[in-house]
Amino acid sequence: MFKNIQIETGNKWFYIVSAIFIGLNAYFLLNGFEYFAFISLIVVFAWFALFAYDQIYYFIIIFTPLSVPLSDFYQLPFDLSIPAEVMMIVLTGILFINFIFGKSFNKVYLQNPISISIIIYLIWMFYTSITSTMPAVSIKFFLAKIWFIVPMYFFSMQIFQKHRNIFKTLWLYIIPLLLVIFYTINHHLSYGLFDKQASHWVMSPFYNDHTSYGAMISMYLPILLGFLLFDKKDLLYKIPVLILLVIFSIALVLSYSRAAWISLALALILGLIIYLKIKFRYLLITGMAIFSIIYIYRFEIIDRLEKNRQDSSAELSEHIRSVTNIATDASNLERLNRWNSAFRMFKEKPVLGWGPGTYMFQYAPFQMARDKTIISTNFGDGGTAHSEYLSALTDSGIPGLISFLLIVFFIIKSGIATYHQTKEKNYKILIWSVLVGLMSYLIHGFLNNFLDTDKASVPFWTFAAIISVLQTKNPQPGGAEDK
């Protein structure tokens, strides 16, 4: 897609300049001038940008779990996740410059249905940014989507032409996420390992709260499960993977994120259905039967839910029961308040929406007194719509929601088709794992929305790119991970 620039790294000047920088860094650090190290990093980063920009891609993957908000250091009218988001902006700029100057671009990857639906999604988002009630906010939001999607989806497909880079990319996110898990558990221990209140913020500053942290862990648990199931791997490979799987599972439990628990459980059930090749008509009949039962007994079900007054708790069994508490649990009730506000906003602007990224600035007047909770604010400065789907609906109207649903549909359809068509066992396991990880997030997307952050966008769009590439270059028997 994008042709890299090659240079001779063995050139003696490379080593001479490197030695000079190391010496100068040591000298200035000893004399109390720490900023020279920062200047050195900028110079090194500029070298990669000019001569080896594909390596910036891997730096983005590594630093995403470890990045922190710029707002933690400076009060600015905008916020960025540093250093990952800054690197995404730079890489996006390089890719656009290459495209403008006619660097090679593999059009095959633009012709698959996932890519087409993403392009439609971005075009409509751009249009609704212009018609937005807050154009400045929406344009910023749209630009962020560009630097998330262009490098992490479109450039990923170029990187993944060599299949070994898929495995490399997955591991480069898992390892730093493991460091965050160790940090979080260690931080948690100082407040009591099973302190539910502490679980909401002990992963800070790397993740905003326990829900986004839990969502990312639930995306990578199926990947680790897949690695464990790989064929022809010895114990030296499988034992460390098993240990990681256990650590990630413990971290998910300690996140106390009910949405992450539910989404992973449902995704694994769907993954089992895919593995068993259960016919779609049987699923449709079962779904219609369940829907009919729920509809017939809807009043009894609502009555039962309203009687559940189990609030979220440090006791896992009680915390699970609190999922269906719509009577007293503040978190559940506030989510309903945000959803109701989103529906009222949609009714007022059903076609163009209010503009990408504007929900948090506009929902306050749409709150009803009967919906408000103890954590509601009259100014409506509490955050998002708590749903990827309702966010798309309120931001860009019905066409915006449809364009996002098209992406979801083609990701799942392409993933399932590629899984069944692929004959090589390890690639079947990889596709299944990536698809289950994506479905975990897509189910989670009914309850929360994080695709406006680098933490979720990097795994989501790279997972989608994996499915796109493997659909285009379907691995057959005889394939290998290092192809």
Buried (B, 14 or more C-beta within 10 A) or exposed (E): BBEEEEEEEEEEEEEEEEEEBEEBBEEBEEEEEEEBBEBBEEEEBEBBBEEBBBEBBBBBBBBBBBBBBBEEEEEEEEBBBBBBBBBBBBBBBBBEEBBEEEBEBBEEBBEBBBBBBBBBBBEBBBBBBEBBBBEEBBBBBBBBBBBBBBBBBBBBBBBBBEBEBBBBBBEBBBEBBBEBBEBBBEBBEEEEEBBBEBBBBBBBEBBBBBBBBBBBBBBBBBBBBBBBBBEEEEEEEBEEBBEBBEBBBBBBBBBBBBBBBBBBEBBBEBBEBBEEEEEEEEEEEEEEEEEEEEEEEEEEBEEEEEEBEBBBBBEEEEBBBBBBBBBBBBBBBBBEBBBBBBBBBBEEBEEBBBBBBBBBBBBBEBBEEEBBBEEBEEEBEBBBBBBBBBBBBBBBBBBBBBBBBBBBBBBBBBBBBBBEBBEBBBBBBBBBBBBBBBBBBBBBBBBBBBBBBBBBBBBBBBBBBBBBBBBBBBBEEEBEBEB
